[in-house]
């Protein structure tokens, strides 16, 4: 018999007056894996996390986390989970060590164990040098690492990460990715909501896409990319006046109509033969005297899949969130 998933949500519904925050969300997180939850701002990602972490009660549906019923056993769920959100929930007037020790005591760990666990996590998250400094002097990345460390004090089997790297610089984001990957390799199950498609591509074993409160797609990153279509041959020409010539030539190599983006002087067409199509395209363009600035085969990205599923790119949400 296969083990029960770490998280099961079945038909979750949560309405606020006339607003359907989530409207029948169903998902599963197998043990020891990462489920990435993607979607536009306001799609229902955070509301789903709040239901699963017992912060709000659903209007309908059922959910189990680490074997406990979210509705009937909220206290038991809270004992089995860790949560890290978009904003680091640390006391800035306490030191890093004091923050973690306090969390341990709140989980009713014996004082000696709480102190030892705090020191262990500070080492794990490379915060030893700042352990005895007030958290108000920490950088954003350090605060975020401290917040995640706090979520791990009680060694929960399930972690909920609600956009944990929003606002971090690329280096701090990469550090967090390493930490999350280490957690999963140790058997922790993770539900991760994120605005960064690269993050989902890098960390998630499975992905669900949520829009208007419902799950509109589910699969691995590769499966979602494949839904968009196969490879495309892309060419940037030197002279915009030759765009039509390039389009006509590339349509002989590919299948279907070629797309033209005039302001970037780019032409792209779906191809089936990959490298062979690239070689043939270069030959045809050279024979016709069409000067090329750039040419290559491009596979669909997760952002392409997001665009196809939701009608706009995830970067639009990132920019909106930043503003």
ABEGO torsion letter per residue (X at the ends): XBBBBABBBBGBBBBBEABBABBGBBBBBBBGBBBBBBEBBGAGAAAAAAAAAGABBBABEBBBBGGBBAAABAAAAAAABBBBBABBBBBAABBAAAAAAAAAAAAGBBAAAAAAAAAAAAAAAGAAAAAABBAAABBAAAAAAAAAAAAAAAGBABBBBBGAABGBBAAAAAAAAAAAAAAAAAGBBBBBBBABAAAAAAABABBBBBBGGBBABBEBAAAAAAAAEBBBBBBBBABAAAAAAAAAAAAAABBEBBBBBAAAGBBBBBBAAEAAAAAAAAAAAAAAGBBBABBBBBBBBAAAAAAAAAGBBAAAAAAAAAX
